[in-house]
Amino acid sequence: MRIKSKGLLALFVYLLAVFPVFALEGDTKEPMTLESNSGFFDDQKGLSVYTGDVIIIQGSMRMEADKVIVYMDKQREITKMVATGNFVTFQQTPEDGKDIVHGKSLKADYFPATKLLVLKKQAVMWQGDNSTASEYIEYDRANELIKAGDVSVSNKRVHVILQPNSEEGK
């Protein structure tokens, strides 16, 4: 379903302006763009759905998914975003001179109020040669914390690779 109404287009532009996806503080002040093959908005349910090669860009952050669902409260504030695909990918430059942070999973939930990103199913995050892989990874953007794994599931392991410092003398 293609969006042709000026009112719906204005709402989508509003959503993009208020929804800070996976970006660091400087990036969240940048405008966000969203591209997809189709879009749908249900004002009564507070729900919008984007499908087909979805690309979201804000500052140095880029996310790609097959489908993105955005949930809003009655004031049209975004409460949650769910991205799915084979794979959902994201990348972001944390600071000038630092390696890009990458991530991928089959599903990603994002909560803008708390800046919490939850990668689920075949989740991997990496920066340079260091990586974390698990079926479940939480990335707290506000505090730059990663929590991997689920203590209630003993047969799913967390796999971490930490490279030694390449600079000699440290």
C-alpha positions as CSV (number, residue, x, y, z in Angstrom):
1,M,0.0,0.0,0.0
2,R,1.5,3.3,-1.1
3,I,1.0,6.4,1.0
4,K,-0.5,9.2,-1.1
5,S,-2.4,11.4,1.5
6,K,-0.7,14.7,2.4
7,G,-2.0,14.2,6.0
8,L,-0.4,10.8,6.4
9,L,2.8,12.1,4.8
10,A,2.9,14.9,7.3
11,L,2.4,12.4,10.2
12,F,5.3,10.2,8.9
13,V,7.6,13.3,8.7
14,Y,6.5,14.0,12.3
15,L,7.4,10.5,13.4
16,L,10.8,10.7,11.8
17,A,11.5,14.0,13.5
18,V,10.7,12.7,17.1
19,F,12.1,9.1,16.9
20,P,15.8,8.9,17.9
21,V,16.9,5.5,16.6
22,F,20.2,4.0,17.9
23,A,22.0,7.4,17.6
24,L,24.4,9.0,20.1
25,E,23.6,12.3,21.6
26,G,24.9,14.4,18.7
27,D,23.2,12.2,16.2
28,T,19.7,12.5,17.8
29,K,19.7,16.3,17.0
30,E,20.1,15.4,13.3
31,P,17.0,14.9,11.1
32,M,16.0,11.3,10.5
33,T,15.1,9.9,7.1
34,L,13.1,6.7,6.4
35,E,12.8,4.9,3.1
36,S,10.7,1.8,2.4
37,N,8.7,0.2,-0.4
38,S,5.4,0.8,1.4
39,G,4.0,2.4,4.6
40,F,0.8,2.2,6.6
41,F,-0.6,4.2,9.5
42,D,-3.5,3.5,11.8
43,D,-4.1,6.5,14.0
44,Q,-6.7,4.8,16.2
45,K,-4.3,2.0,17.1
46,G,-1.3,4.3,17.3
47,L,0.6,2.0,14.9
48,S,2.6,2.5,11.7
49,V,4.2,-0.2,9.6
50,Y,7.0,0.2,7.0
51,T,7.9,-2.8,4.7
52,G,10.3,-3.6,2.0
53,D,14.0,-2.6,2.2
54,V,13.4,-0.2,5.1
55,I,16.3,2.2,5.6
56,I,16.5,4.6,8.6
57,I,19.3,7.1,8.8
58,Q,20.0,9.7,11.5
59,G,23.4,11.3,11.7
60,S,26.0,8.6,11.7
61,M,23.4,5.8,12.4
62,R,22.0,3.6,9.7
63,M,19.6,0.8,10.2
64,E,18.2,-1.6,7.6
65,A,15.3,-4.1,8.0
66,D,12.7,-5.9,6.0
67,K,9.9,-4.5,8.2
68,V,9.6,-1.9,10.9
69,I,6.6,-1.4,13.2
70,V,6.3,1.8,15.2
71,Y,4.0,1.9,18.3
72,M,2.8,5.3,19.6
73,D,0.8,6.4,22.7
74,K,-2.2,8.7,22.5
75,Q,0.0,11.8,22.3
76,R,1.7,10.2,19.2
77,E,4.9,9.8,21.2
78,I,6.8,6.7,20.1
79,T,6.9,4.0,22.8
80,K,8.5,1.2,20.9
81,M,9.9,0.2,17.5
82,V,10.2,-3.4,16.3
83,A,12.4,-4.2,13.3
84,T,12.5,-7.6,11.7
85,G,14.4,-9.1,8.8
86,N,17.0,-11.5,7.5
87,F,19.0,-9.7,9.1
88,V,18.2,-6.4,10.8
89,T,21.5,-4.4,10.7
90,F,22.7,-1.2,12.2
91,Q,25.9,0.7,12.3
92,Q,26.9,3.9,14.0
93,T,30.1,5.9,14.5
94,P,30.3,6.5,18.3
95,E,33.0,9.3,18.1
96,D,35.4,10.7,15.5
97,G,38.4,8.4,15.4
98,K,36.7,5.4,16.9
99,D,35.7,2.2,15.1
100,I,32.1,1.9,13.9
101,V,29.7,0.0,16.2
102,H,27.9,-2.7,14.2
103,G,25.0,-5.0,15.1
104,K,22.7,-7.5,13.5
105,S,19.9,-9.8,14.5
106,L,16.7,-11.3,13.2
107,K,14.6,-9.0,15.5
108,A,15.4,-5.7,17.2
109,D,13.2,-3.9,19.7
110,Y,14.0,-0.2,20.5
111,F,12.6,1.9,23.3
112,P,13.3,5.6,22.7
113,A,12.5,6.8,26.2
114,T,15.2,4.7,27.8
115,K,17.5,4.4,24.7
116,L,17.4,0.6,25.1
117,L,18.1,-1.6,22.0
118,V,17.3,-5.3,22.4
119,L,18.7,-7.6,19.7
120,K,17.0,-11.0,19.6
121,K,17.7,-14.2,17.6
122,Q,21.2,-14.7,16.2
123,A,22.3,-11.4,17.7
124,V,25.9,-10.1,17.2
125,M,27.4,-6.7,18.1
126,W,31.0,-5.8,17.1
127,Q,33.4,-2.8,17.1
128,G,36.7,-3.4,15.4
129,D,37.8,-6.9,16.1
130,N,35.9,-7.2,19.4
131,S,32.5,-8.9,19.3
132,T,29.6,-10.3,21.4
133,A,27.2,-12.9,20.1
134,S,24.1,-14.4,21.8
135,E,20.5,-15.1,21.2
136,Y,19.7,-12.0,23.3
137,I,21.7,-8.8,23.6
138,E,20.6,-5.6,25.4
139,Y,22.5,-2.4,24.4
140,D,21.9,0.5,26.8
141,R,22.8,3.5,24.6
142,A,22.5,6.0,27.5
143,N,25.1,4.3,29.6
144,E,27.0,2.4,26.8
145,L,26.4,-1.0,28.5
146,I,25.9,-4.4,26.9
147,K,24.1,-7.3,28.6
148,A,24.2,-10.6,26.7
149,G,22.4,-13.9,27.3
150,D,19.6,-15.0,29.4
151,V,20.3,-16.6,32.8
152,S,17.0,-18.6,32.6
153,V,18.2,-20.4,29.5
154,S,21.2,-22.6,30.1
155,N,21.7,-24.1,26.7
156,K,22.3,-20.8,25.0
157,R,25.8,-19.4,25.4
158,V,27.3,-16.0,25.1
159,H,30.4,-15.8,22.8
160,V,32.8,-12.8,23.3
161,I,36.0,-12.1,21.4
162,L,38.3,-9.4,23.0
163,Q,41.4,-8.5,21.0
164,P,44.6,-7.4,22.9
165,N,45.7,-3.8,22.7
166,S,47.8,-3.5,19.5
167,E,49.9,-0.7,21.0
168,E,53.1,-2.0,22.6
169,G,54.2,-0.6,25.9
170,K,50.7,-0.2,27.4
